[in-house]
Each structure stands twice: as structure tokens, then as C-alpha cells.
Amino acid sequence: MHVQRIMAAAPISTVSNKTQTQKPEAQNVTAPFEANSSKASQIARNYFMASQMVNPAFTGFPCSTSNFRVKELEDMPCTCCGRPMMTNKQIDDFTLKASKASGEGLNQILEDHMKYFRAEEKAIVHYIQKQLKGDYPDADLTSAISRTNPSARQILRDEQADVLRRTSEISKELLGENNPVQNACERELNTTFATDKAKNRQKNKAGSGAGANFDRTNFLTTLVKLEHNKGIEHEKMHHILDVAVQLPESEKIIDKMLTQYGKGNSNERFAHRLIQKAVVTAEHIHPKSKGGPNATNNYMGECQECNGSRGNMSYEEWMKRYPNMPDNIQVHADAVTEEIIKGKIGGNYDDYPVDLKAAVESETEGKVVLTVKNPEEIEKAREERGLTKPEADAKEKANASGAYQGSYHGNPALEGSSKKTSSTGTTTNSTEKPQQTTTNNTTKSGKSHKGHKGGKRHHIVQFPSQMTQAEEIQEEVA
């Protein structure tokens, strides 16, 4: 795998609104749609044009984000941050357990799920654990906050310092004592996070506060430069960055969580909020807002935290914040390929690794180059293990929610007529046997559902894991 790390530092505030230059359409493709065509034809045209931008050799199929089968796989590594992701069921299981626990039982549940918490959420979890091990050993989630009235800034500062120390420790394990990464971490700890009272007084006098001047992106860029300038082995730097990218940066997000969930709100909602950003979502490789289609060849699994934060930012800019992302995409591709070989996500995804490679390499303009198995190699791997290919689900392609149901190879308008329409109106290939569609039953959150049971009304509370994809990602801007 070829990896080109993005080295130039750029604060998030300066890059979030930049516009990505779209690639020109393939020269040998002509879209057969007139300017005054019908609305249906225009929808098809938009879908066709977007798919060509992602991958001219279109082998994926239309698919709603909620039906992207990769979302069914547990503990898949995020293509961005590399942290393990959770399915909706895992999210709800944690919510149920954590909301009913207190004291040592709650502490153990939090510890068991530590790998899933994202940066700002992990900062709050660490604070709760301190209270459980200290003055409030019987506390539950909300009382650990309401009894103590913590400072969001202090929680952020403590977590940032802790991640820097952990980054320093892993660098010593991999590179030895007095290495460049260790020195960079200690330099930051001794300046931005100085414990010297005189330095803190000077910072507070200037109105900045301890830890307020820490720049996450600049620090990660420093580590990337050390890899190149000091000749640090790439694999070792990857493991170091896996720790460093867990640095939190938003005091606002922490403060909002403390205010909304830690002061008299329900344990269920607080527990769910702490873990929900680990849920696996379908990331549009070419942003939907820039014409990217809802199709399997434009999706990759990404946690809600990374998906919502990136928005439609170009990968060139985004990888300044997650310089380990090129490696993580490869790790994710390998993990998903293994599940495809095992038949865990049906028979329609043998082309997916090749599609993922083409889309990523196109969208990153060759800065990320993946090594993946093609369908023939996947089938060979099955044969070597004595596995059979799972049966393809024709309806899974044909019934993709809200998507154009034409050909999945080349021009959908010209080849769509080769499809046969069943008596129920479902479009299928004449050579494929329709199968029962597997659907992800989701219901919208935030609505009250009233019914009558025994003459009484009851209110159904729904967790965010039951939301649709569009409702799942509630971006919180630092």
C-alpha cells in the first residue's frame, strides 16, 4: 500500500468551508438526457453523472445508507480514526446496561467499553470513573456529574494531557528513550499544560486558561514531520498516531454534554449520548452534497463522529486532522473483505473491495492507494477454506430505497431496458432469482407515539440508534 501523509497544518476553522474541485466527466461517456427532460429522467441523470465521478467502471449498486450491509458488522475499524465501531444493537445493549448500573458495576461497564468512546466522550467517562473511585463510589451516570459540578475546561485539559502522556509512553515502547515523539509530547506538556503555578497565573491573567492554546492539528502535523525528518519507521508511527488522534479539542461539546445530560436528565439518554458516536455509518466517499450517489461504490464504513465532523471537506484537508487515515482505510478494507469471504453480508458484495479501492484512489487523487482482493480472489479464498458463496439477493439491488433502478454497469438509462419488471413492479435481472430483501427496520427519533393499552396512553422513548441515517448525524461544531 502506498501512503502519502498530508503534512501542512491547517486549523479546522480554516478548512471546513473550502470547496473541493470536481473532476471532469469521463470523455467517452455521454449522458442521454435532454435539458428539458422529465423529473424522473433528471433524477436518473444526476445519479448517473455522480456515479461516473466516483468510479467510471461502475460495479456497485444503488443502496440507501440504512441498508449498507457493512453496518451490520461488529467492531469494524473506522476508516478514519481507526477506532472500533459498534452496530445499533451494540449501542442499545450498552445503553441498557450503563443506564441501570451504579458504583463499581458502572465503572466496570465503562472500562469494558473504553475502546469505543470517542475523544470528548472519553474525557467525560474518565471524569465519571474518578468520582466512582473517589468520593462518590455509589454514583450513577448523572449523579456523578450533578453532585460535583465539574468544569468542562478542566475535563478537556486533563484528557488532553493524559493522551499526550500515553502518546509519549507508546513512543518509548516503540522507539526507545529520548525519542523525537517523546520530546514533542513533553515539550507540549511543559508549556501548554504546565503545572507551575506562576505559569498558570500568567496564562489566566492573559485570559487563556490552562490548555486553551493547545492546537491538535498542529501537534499531529509535528508528528508527521518527525516521521519524514527523523526517518521513523512508518508502521511504528502509525501505532503512535493511533493514540495521538484521540486528543479531544472541543470544550463546547463537553460543556454541552454536561449541561444536557449530567444534571437531572435520564441515565438512558446520557449513556446513549456517551456511546452513540461509535456507531458505524455509511460515509459518502464523494460527498452527497457534491453529487456523490447513494450507492455501494460510494460508501465506506465510518463512525458517526468522523462522518459528521468531516461533512463535505476534501480528504486532503481532512487527513491533516487524521493523518493515520490512509492506513486505517486499508485495515478496514482487509477486515470487510474477510467478512465478505465468510459470507457475513450476503452475495452482492464481492465487488465491493474493488469499488472501494477505485473510489478512494479517485477521491484522494492517488494519495491513498489500496491493495484489495478482486471477486475472483475472494471466490478462490472461499474455495481454499471450503466455504460456499452466499446466495445473491436480487431485490437488495432492485429495491434500493430512493435510488435509480437501472443498470449497475455503465449507462443506467441505456441499459435499464434490459431489466425485467415483475408483476409487483420490482425491477430485477432476468437471470437473477429474487430473494427476500433484508431490511434495517428503523424508526424516526424525536417523535411521540401515543397509543392505548388498557385504556391508558403510553409514550415510547426511542434511542438515536433507531434513527434514520440523516437523523443520526447531529454534528456538533467545536
HELIX and SHEET records of a PDB file:
HELIX    1   1 ILE A   12  VAL A   15  1                                   4    
HELIX    2   2 LYS A   39  VAL A   54  1                                  16    
HELIX    3   3 THR A   65  ASN A   67  5                                   3    
HELIX    4   4 ARG A   69  GLU A   72  5                                   4    
HELIX    5   5 ASN A   88  LYS A  100  1                                  13    
HELIX    6   6 GLY A  103  ASP A  112  1                                  10    
HELIX    7   7 MET A  114  TYR A  116  5                                   3    
HELIX    8   8 ALA A  119  LYS A  133  1                                  15    
HELIX    9   9 LEU A  141  SER A  146  1                                   6    
HELIX   10  10 ALA A  152  LEU A  175  1                                  24    
HELIX   11  11 PRO A  180  THR A  191  1                                  12    
HELIX   12  12 LYS A  197  LYS A  205  1                                   9    
HELIX   13  13 ARG A  216  ASN A  229  1                                  14    
HELIX   14  14 HIS A  234  ALA A  244  1                                  11    
HELIX   15  15 GLU A  251  TYR A  261  1                                  11    
HELIX   16  16 ASN A  267  ILE A  275  1                                   9    
HELIX   17  17 GLN A  276  ALA A  278  5                                   3    
HELIX   18  18 LYS A  288  LYS A  290  5                                   3    
HELIX   19  19 THR A  296  ASN A  298  5                                   3    
HELIX   20  20 GLN A  304  ARG A  310  1                                   7    
HELIX   21  21 TYR A  315  TRP A  318  1                                   4    
HELIX   22  22 MET A  325  LYS A  342  1                                  18    
HELIX   23  23 TYR A  352  GLU A  363  1                                  12    
HELIX   24  24 PRO A  375  ARG A  385  1                                  11    
HELIX   25  25 ALA A  394  ALA A  398  1                                   5    
HELIX   26  26 PRO A  412  GLU A  415  1                                   4    
HELIX   27  27 GLY A  416  SER A  418  5                                   3    
HELIX   28  28 PRO A  464  GLN A  466  5                                   3    
HELIX   29  29 GLN A  469  GLU A  472  1                                   4    
SHEET    1   A 2 HIS A   2  VAL A   3  0                                        
SHEET    2   A 2 VAL A 368  VAL A 369 -1                                        
SHEET    1   B 2 VAL A 280  HIS A 284  0                                        
SHEET    2   B 2 TYR A 299  CYS A 303 -1                                        
SHEET    1   C 2 LYS A 420  THR A 421  0                                        
SHEET    2   C 2 THR A 427  THR A 428 -1                                        
SHEET    1   D 2 LYS A 450  LYS A 453  0                                        
SHEET    2   D 2 LYS A 456  HIS A 459 -1                                        
END                                                                             
